[in-house]
Amino acid sequence: MIQDRLANLLREACLALLSDREHGDALPGDIQIETPSNPAHGDFACNVAMQLAGQIEANPRQIAQQLIDHLPADAVVERVEVAGPGFINFYLSPGWLHDGLAECLEQGENYGCSDFGAVQKVQVEFVSANPVGPIHIGNARGGPFGDTLANLLAAIGYEVEREYYLNDAPTNTQLQIFGGSVQTRYLQLLGEEVGFPEEGYHGDYVVELAQELVDEYGEKYRDVPRDTEGALLFFDLVEDKMIEQLHRDCAAMGISFDVWFSETKLHEAGLVQAQIDQLLASGAAYAKEDAVWLRTGQYGDEEDRVLVRSDGAPTYIASDVAYAADKFYTRGFDRVIYIWGPDHFGYVPRMKAALAAMGIGIERAEFIIYQTVRFLEGDEPLSLSKRRGDIVTIRELIEDIGRDAVRFFFLMRSVDAHLDFDLDLARQQSAENPVYYVQYAHTRLCSILREAESADYLGKVDGDLSLLIHPDELALLRKLADYPAEVLRAAQELAPHRLPHFARELAQAVHQFYTNCRVLDRDNPAMSRARLKLVAGSHIVLANILGLMGITAPEKM
């Protein structure tokens, strides 16, 4: 990347300057090259002079000028200037953009990929909704986010594993409530006059499950007591159906998990008890008042947390520490990313404290809490509740607006911000709809390339990229050149929302180029060949970025 090239030039200048001043220990470890928001400030800028100023006690503008004086010559650097309090601004010749296009054409679908995270094993755990109903639009945001984040991390070299954690242990209160709901509907279908649980699940899918039980078993389970054991029995009867449905829901979103991990198996394999015993032996846990406590209070939590209640039942956090031990110790992930819904916000501090108590470096775990989504239709918000039964499933949403729109709209804002999802806009097939706008840019490029295949007047002579100097050509070239750095930054910052923004900017540059720069011109075949290369490069990058988002790159619309 050109940023690395400029950083290396500045690093050499720093070495030369600091050697002159006998301040070799002040060399900055990481030289950041940024893109100025104002194009008048150059193609790239760096604040390394201001970083050095505090260490060697000198004026940053003077340091900046001295660094410029020590810069090695480079063919693409036309001039370098000092700006503001000590920024170093680089003004480059168009040659670097032409080189970027050549690199893009050479690397093809690998353009934008790197080996930044090579030899590191990362797990991304996401969705992980309780198996008590279909994935609905109120809890689906983490799906496209987690899947795209996994794509980004893989693109920069990490070995990535996607995991869905099934909270299917009998201690899960939601499973008990759900099982009791199914049992009640089953009895009602058999003619029993029984009241519905106050906190029960009212969805039509619960009635459908109960009807399937009636069809399959008749009255076999009529006399099962309506207690916790009875509710869990009914959950067991429908569990496989619920998990199959979760598989279908994820597949509908274009998500394929490498592992579906069952909480129940942690208990059945004795891993929960083994981890509790290990924590007691290490002193990270202790017995008190017939319960077992984890010393989370020493690691930033409000208080110590109960691992095992006085009645001998393990708590949620007991399962979570056993699950973490399996992730970090047994399976050996270098880094684990947990993607949770907003209802888990308060659980993060205790989980971090639990990891610390287990001896797991907290820098190895990342907790991302996605915020709520408000769905708007005709400027009116939709009211959703799985318990009341008035839910819209993710598959219903996909049937309405399509998978591509679902993923794109969910990705458009940072997950730590609330999202307004405009259903009317998502249904439009116009430039106002951002996913349509981006995909249409791709189809335009495909159309040009198809037409060029039959345009024999172009011949087989290679295009001269130095001819690409029109402002709209340069603007498009710049977006192509920026793409690898954008992928790296989005992955490093765990920020998939950067991709749809970049895709829209790239599409805008494509549409502008298409409008003002004629590609296939029989009177100017040399220019046509050069512009065809730009079209081919733009086609590559649009397809690559849509692929990272899990969105199709159509050839026709």
RAWOHU-V225062 format. One record per residue. RES is the residue in one letter. D_LAST is the distance of its C-alpha to the last C-alpha in Angstrom with 2 decimals. Layout:
res->RES d_last->D_LAST
res->RES d_last->D_LAST
//
This chain:
res->M d_last->33.78
res->I d_last->35.30
res->Q d_last->36.57
res->D d_last->38.70
res->R d_last->39.99
res->L d_last->41.10
res->A d_last->42.56
res->N d_last->44.62
res->L d_last->45.92
res->L d_last->47.02
res->R d_last->48.53
res->E d_last->50.66
res->A d_last->51.68
res->C d_last->52.64
res->L d_last->54.73
res->A d_last->56.50
res->L d_last->57.14
res->L d_last->58.31
res->S d_last->60.49
res->D d_last->62.18
res->R d_last->62.72
res->E d_last->63.67
res->H d_last->60.98
res->G d_last->59.19
res->D d_last->58.71
res->A d_last->56.55
res->L d_last->53.62
res->P d_last->50.46
res->G d_last->48.77
res->D d_last->45.20
res->I d_last->44.15
res->Q d_last->40.99
res->I d_last->38.89
res->E d_last->36.72
res->T d_last->34.30
res->P d_last->35.99
res->S d_last->34.21
res->N d_last->35.65
res->P d_last->34.67
res->A d_last->38.15
res->H d_last->39.62
res->G d_last->38.26
res->D d_last->35.55
res->F d_last->37.25
res->A d_last->40.24
res->C d_last->42.74
res->N d_last->45.50
res->V d_last->47.68
res->A d_last->50.57
res->M d_last->50.73
res->Q d_last->50.69
res->L d_last->53.62
res->A d_last->55.56
res->G d_last->56.73
res->Q d_last->57.84
res->I d_last->59.82
res->E d_last->60.86
res->A d_last->59.75
res->N d_last->57.83
res->P d_last->54.06
res->R d_last->53.57
res->Q d_last->56.39
res->I d_last->54.95
res->A d_last->51.54
res->Q d_last->53.25
res->Q d_last->55.30
res->L d_last->52.25
res->I d_last->50.66
res->D d_last->53.91
res->H d_last->53.73
res->L d_last->50.09
res->P d_last->49.82
res->A d_last->48.26
res->D d_last->44.59
res->A d_last->42.77
res->V d_last->39.69
res->V d_last->41.80
res->E d_last->42.70
res->R d_last->44.69
res->V d_last->45.47
res->E d_last->46.84
res->V d_last->48.47
res->A d_last->47.02
res->G d_last->48.09
res->P d_last->50.36
res->G d_last->49.72
res->F d_last->46.07
res->I d_last->45.47
res->N d_last->42.58
res->F d_last->41.09
res->Y d_last->39.72
res->L d_last->38.04
res->S d_last->37.38
res->P d_last->33.84
res->G d_last->34.86
res->W d_last->33.95
res->L d_last->30.33
res->H d_last->30.33
res->D d_last->31.96
res->G d_last->29.28
res->L d_last->26.52
res->A d_last->28.69
res->E d_last->29.12
res->C d_last->25.41
res->L d_last->24.83
res->E d_last->27.83
res->Q d_last->26.98
res->G d_last->23.28
res->E d_last->22.13
res->N d_last->25.62
res->Y d_last->25.31
res->G d_last->26.24
res->C d_last->28.33
res->S d_last->32.11
res->D d_last->35.27
res->F d_last->36.38
res->G d_last->36.93
res->A d_last->38.14
res->V d_last->40.79
res->Q d_last->40.15
res->K d_last->39.20
res->V d_last->37.22
res->Q d_last->36.48
res->V d_last->33.89
res->E d_last->34.85
res->F d_last->32.40
res->V d_last->31.50
res->S d_last->34.88
res->A d_last->34.93
res->N d_last->38.02
res->P d_last->37.60
res->V d_last->38.45
res->G d_last->35.16
res->P d_last->31.40
res->I d_last->29.51
res->H d_last->28.64
res->I d_last->26.85
res->G d_last->30.19
res->N d_last->30.69
res->A d_last->27.26
res->R d_last->26.86
res->G d_last->28.72
res->G d_last->26.37
res->P d_last->23.31
res->F d_last->25.91
res->G d_last->28.17
res->D d_last->25.58
res->T d_last->24.06
res->L d_last->27.64
res->A d_last->28.55
res->N d_last->25.69
res->L d_last->27.00
res->L d_last->30.57
res->A d_last->29.81
res->A d_last->28.06
res->I d_last->31.34
res->G d_last->33.50
res->Y d_last->34.71
res->E d_last->35.25
res->V d_last->33.37
res->E d_last->33.92
res->R d_last->32.04
res->E d_last->34.42
res->Y d_last->34.48
res->Y d_last->38.00
res->L d_last->39.05
res->N d_last->41.73
res->D d_last->43.37
res->A d_last->47.02
res->P d_last->49.44
res->T d_last->50.43
res->N d_last->47.03
res->T d_last->47.89
res->Q d_last->44.40
res->L d_last->44.67
res->Q d_last->48.01
res->I d_last->46.71
res->F d_last->43.73
res->G d_last->46.00
res->G d_last->48.40
res->S d_last->45.65
res->V d_last->44.76
res->Q d_last->48.49
res->T d_last->49.04
res->R d_last->46.27
res->Y d_last->47.67
res->L d_last->51.15
res->Q d_last->49.95
res->L d_last->48.27
res->L d_last->51.65
res->G d_last->53.31
res->E d_last->54.74
res->E d_last->55.12
res->V d_last->54.12
res->G d_last->52.78
res->F d_last->49.47
res->P d_last->49.66
res->E d_last->49.51
res->E d_last->46.86
res->G d_last->45.13
res->Y d_last->41.49
res->H d_last->40.67
res->G d_last->37.16
res->D d_last->36.53
res->Y d_last->35.75
res->V d_last->39.43
res->V d_last->40.61
res->E d_last->38.36
res->L d_last->39.84
res->A d_last->43.31
res->Q d_last->42.75
res->E d_last->41.73
res->L d_last->45.01
res->V d_last->46.96
res->D d_last->45.44
res->E d_last->46.20
res->Y d_last->49.54
res->G d_last->50.96
res->E d_last->53.75
res->K d_last->54.35
res->Y d_last->53.59
res->R d_last->55.09
res->D d_last->58.09
res->V d_last->56.35
res->P d_last->57.68
res->R d_last->55.35
res->D d_last->55.86
res->T d_last->54.07
res->E d_last->54.76
res->G d_last->53.51
res->A d_last->50.29
res->L d_last->49.68
res->L d_last->50.41
res->F d_last->47.71
res->F d_last->45.25
res->D d_last->46.17
res->L d_last->45.48
res->V d_last->41.85
res->E d_last->41.10
res->D d_last->39.33
res->K d_last->37.08
res->M d_last->36.22
res->I d_last->35.48
res->E d_last->33.30
res->Q d_last->31.34
res->L d_last->30.98
res->H d_last->29.66
res->R d_last->27.00
res->D d_last->26.11
res->C d_last->25.79
res->A d_last->23.74
res->A d_last->21.31
res->M d_last->20.94
res->G d_last->20.44
res->I d_last->24.07
res->S d_last->26.63
res->F d_last->30.19
res->D d_last->32.69
res->V d_last->35.57
res->W d_last->36.27
res->F d_last->39.69
res->S d_last->42.10
res->E d_last->44.63
res->T d_last->46.94
res->K d_last->47.25
res->L d_last->48.61
res->H d_last->51.44
res->E d_last->52.01
res->A d_last->52.30
res->G d_last->54.80
res->L d_last->52.73
res->V d_last->53.13
res->Q d_last->56.89
res->A d_last->57.09
res->Q d_last->55.36
res->I d_last->57.65
res->D d_last->60.66
res->Q d_last->59.54
res->L d_last->59.08
res->L d_last->62.53
res->A d_last->64.06
res->S d_last->62.60
res->G d_last->63.73
res->A d_last->60.20
res->A d_last->60.88
res->Y d_last->64.14
res->A d_last->65.76
res->K d_last->66.92
res->E d_last->67.93
res->D d_last->66.95
res->A d_last->63.37
res->V d_last->61.65
res->W d_last->60.20
res->L d_last->57.91
res->R d_last->59.10
res->T d_last->55.89
res->G d_last->58.02
res->Q d_last->59.03
res->Y d_last->55.47
res->G d_last->54.15
res->D d_last->53.77
res->E d_last->55.73
res->E d_last->57.91
res->D d_last->58.38
res->R d_last->56.21
res->V d_last->57.39
res->L d_last->56.32
res->V d_last->58.44
res->R d_last->59.80
res->S d_last->63.44
res->D d_last->62.64
res->G d_last->61.24
res->A d_last->57.55
res->P d_last->55.21
res->T d_last->52.95
res->Y d_last->49.22
res->I d_last->50.10
res->A d_last->52.12
res->S d_last->49.04
res->D d_last->47.07
res->V d_last->49.70
res->A d_last->49.85
res->Y d_last->46.07
res->A d_last->46.23
res->A d_last->49.04
res->D d_last->46.97
res->K d_last->44.06
res->F d_last->46.19
res->Y d_last->49.22
res->T d_last->48.38
res->R d_last->44.85
res->G d_last->45.45
res->F d_last->42.41
res->D d_last->43.05
res->R d_last->40.87
res->V d_last->39.53
res->I d_last->36.94
res->Y d_last->37.30
res->I d_last->34.47
res->W d_last->35.97
res->G d_last->35.37
res->P d_last->37.30
res->D d_last->40.07
res->H d_last->41.10
res->F d_last->41.83
res->G d_last->45.58
res->Y d_last->45.60
res->V d_last->44.55
res->P d_last->48.01
res->R d_last->49.85
res->M d_last->47.45
res->K d_last->47.90
res->A d_last->51.64
res->A d_last->51.60
res->L d_last->49.94
res->A d_last->52.52
res->A d_last->55.32
res->M d_last->54.07
res->G d_last->54.27
res->I d_last->50.53
res->G d_last->49.64
res->I d_last->47.47
res->E d_last->45.49
res->R d_last->44.06
res->A d_last->42.44
res->E d_last->39.71
res->F d_last->39.16
res->I d_last->35.99
res->I d_last->36.04
res->Y d_last->32.77
res->Q d_last->33.24
res->T d_last->32.30
res->V d_last->29.04
res->R d_last->29.22
res->F d_last->26.49
res->L d_last->26.17
res->E d_last->25.10
res->G d_last->26.09
res->D d_last->28.11
res->E d_last->30.14
res->P d_last->30.43
res->L d_last->30.17
res->S d_last->33.45
res->L d_last->33.26
res->S d_last->36.05
res->K d_last->36.10
res->R d_last->39.81
res->R d_last->39.55
res->G d_last->36.76
res->D d_last->34.29
res->I d_last->31.56
res->V d_last->27.79
res->T d_last->26.92
res->I d_last->24.18
res->R d_last->22.78
res->E d_last->22.79
res->L d_last->20.93
res->I d_last->18.24
res->E d_last->18.04
res->D d_last->17.70
res->I d_last->15.15
res->G d_last->13.86
res->R d_last->15.43
res->D d_last->13.35
res->A d_last->14.34
res->V d_last->17.80
res->R d_last->18.43
res->F d_last->17.21
res->F d_last->19.24
res->F d_last->22.21
res->L d_last->22.30
res->M d_last->22.20
res->R d_last->25.99
res->S d_last->28.91
res->V d_last->30.12
res->D d_last->33.57
res->A d_last->32.33
res->H d_last->31.51
res->L d_last->27.88
res->D d_last->26.69
res->F d_last->23.49
res->D d_last->21.96
res->L d_last->20.37
res->D d_last->19.49
res->L d_last->17.62
res->A d_last->15.79
res->R d_last->14.56
res->Q d_last->13.21
res->Q d_last->9.70
res->S d_last->11.32
res->A d_last->12.85
res->E d_last->15.68
res->N d_last->13.93
res->P d_last->14.58
res->V d_last->12.23
res->Y d_last->9.19
res->Y d_last->11.05
res->V d_last->11.60
res->Q d_last->8.30
res->Y d_last->7.02
res->A d_last->10.30
res->H d_last->9.70
res->T d_last->6.81
res->R d_last->9.37
res->L d_last->12.03
res->C d_last->10.72
res->S d_last->10.47
res->I d_last->14.02
res->L d_last->15.30
res->R d_last->14.34
res->E d_last->16.06
res->A d_last->18.91
res->E d_last->19.65
res->S d_last->20.86
res->A d_last->22.53
res->D d_last->25.99
res->Y d_last->27.66
res->L d_last->26.63
res->G d_last->28.95
res->K d_last->29.43
res->V d_last->31.21
res->D d_last->30.19
res->G d_last->28.77
res->D d_last->31.30
res->L d_last->29.85
res->S d_last->32.80
res->L d_last->31.24
res->L d_last->28.62
res->I d_last->30.58
res->H d_last->28.58
res->P d_last->28.35
res->D d_last->24.54
res->E d_last->24.71
res->L d_last->27.35
res->A d_last->25.49
res->L d_last->22.48
res->L d_last->25.03
res->R d_last->26.77
res->K d_last->23.84
res->L d_last->23.46
res->A d_last->27.22
res->D d_last->27.35
res->Y d_last->24.97
res->P d_last->27.69
res->A d_last->30.05
res->E d_last->27.48
res->V d_last->26.87
res->L d_last->30.66
res->R d_last->31.37
res->A d_last->28.87
res->A d_last->30.45
res->Q d_last->34.00
res->E d_last->33.66
res->L d_last->31.87
res->A d_last->29.28
res->P d_last->25.69
res->H d_last->24.85
res->R d_last->25.12
res->L d_last->21.88
res->P d_last->19.42
res->H d_last->21.58
res->F d_last->21.49
res->A d_last->17.73
res->R d_last->17.40
res->E d_last->20.12
res->L d_last->18.58
res->A d_last->15.22
res->Q d_last->17.51
res->A d_last->19.39
res->V d_last->16.41
res->H d_last->15.38
res->Q d_last->19.12
res->F d_last->19.63
res->Y d_last->16.84
res->T d_last->18.53
res->N d_last->22.06
res->C d_last->22.22
res->R d_last->21.53
res->V d_last->20.67
res->L d_last->21.32
res->D d_last->24.69
res->R d_last->27.09
res->D d_last->29.94
res->N d_last->29.50
res->P d_last->28.46
res->A d_last->29.98
res->M d_last->27.80
res->S d_last->24.69
res->R d_last->25.66
res->A d_last->26.26
res->R d_last->22.99
res->L d_last->21.10
res->K d_last->22.83
res->L d_last->21.67
res->V d_last->18.03
res->A d_last->18.71
res->G d_last->20.47
res->S d_last->17.84
res->H d_last->15.29
res->I d_last->18.01
res->V d_last->18.79
res->L d_last->15.37
res->A d_last->14.88
res->N d_last->18.49
res->I d_last->18.45
res->L d_last->15.48
res->G d_last->17.44
res->L d_last->20.55
res->M d_last->19.06
res->G d_last->17.95
res->I d_last->14.28
res->T d_last->11.58
res->A d_last->10.19
res->P d_last->6.86
res->E d_last->7.01
res->K d_last->3.81
res->M d_last->0.00
//
